[in-house]
Amino acid sequence: MKKTVVLGASPNPARYSFKAVKSLLRYGHDTVAVGFRPGVIYDKFIQRGTPKIDGVHTITLYVGEKRQNEFRDYIVSLKPKRVIFNPGTVNPHFMKELEEKGIEVVEGCTLVMLDSGEF
């Protein structure tokens, strides 16, 4: 399965990032939750800051455009194969930058992609 980083993970069950971690785990993906607040989503501790993560296939963003700037270098340093920009995170300039580096960019919803088999 695809190692996936959920950037912007929240311990709040009402947040879509929480639901994304839950769904990724349910579908068997190796999932890393990275967020701003400490917490646990099922058996996954939310890591804070910019942890070193090897073998990343996908980063799914739950961080708005304004906060993305502090993670730009970090996202690129993880060398993902693709980055999913979920609703509310679309950033045309960053998307173009990633594409120029050979990283696949997807404007979509991780939850819908998982449920439809498009993930």
N, C-alpha and C positions, 0 to 999 in steps of 0.2 A: 504494500500500500504506500501511498505518497506521504512522506513526512511533511507535515503542514504546521506552520507557525500562525497562530491567531494573534495578530498584533492589535492590542486594544482590548484584550480579554477582560471581562468584568465578573466579579463574584456575584453580581445581582442576577437572579434567574429571569428577570423581566427583560434583560438586555439581549440583543441579537447576538452579541459576541459570546455570551454564555451559552446560548442555544446552539451556536456554531460549534463550540468545543464539544458539547454533548452529542451533537449529530455526527461530527467527525469520528468521535470515539465509537459511537454505535455502528458506524460503517467500517470500523476496523483500521482507521488511519492512525499512524503514529503522530500524535498531536502535542504541540508545545504551546502553552498559553503564556503570553507575555502581555502584561498590563501595567497599570499605574497604582493599583491598590493590592495589598496582599489578600490572599484568599485561596480557596480550593474549589475547583469545578469537578465534581465527582472525585476521581483519584488524582487529578492533575493540580499541582500547586501552581499558582500564577507567579511566574518569574517577573521580576521588575528590572528596569534598566535595559541594558543591551547585552543579554547573555550570549555567550559563544554557543552556536548550534551548528553541528555538522550535518551534511547530507540533506539539506532542505530542498524539497521539490517545489512547494507552494507556500507563499505568504498570502494570507487573506486579511485585508485591512479593515479594521473597525476604528480607525483614527481619522478624524476630519482633516481637511486640507491644511488648516492652520497649524496643526500639531505634527503633520507629516514631515515638515522641514527638519525637525530635530532627529528624525529617523531615516532620512534619505541615505546617508552614508552607511548606516547600519544595515538597511534593507539590501543595498547593493553588496555589502560585504558578506552577506549570507549566501550569495550566489544562487538565488532561487532560479528555477526553470520558468516559473510564472508568478505573477502577482495579480490577485483578484481585488478589484476595487468594488466593494459592496456599495449599495445605495448610501448616499451621503458622504462618500469618500472620494468621489471622482475628482481627479486633479490632472487636467490635460497636459500641463508642462512636465510634471513628474512622469506621467504615462509615456510621453514622448521620449524622455530621457532613458527610461527603462528599456523601451523598444530599441533605441539606438545602441544599447549595450547587449542586445540579443536576448532580452528577457521577454517572454510572452506576457502580454497585458490583457486582462479580461475585465470588462465592465459587466458585472453580474452580481448575483446573489448566491453566496456559498450554500445556503440552506436549500434553495431551489435547485441548484446544480447537483447537490447530493441526492435529493429526492427524485430527480429526473434521470439520474445516471450519467449526467454530463460532467461530473467532477473528474 
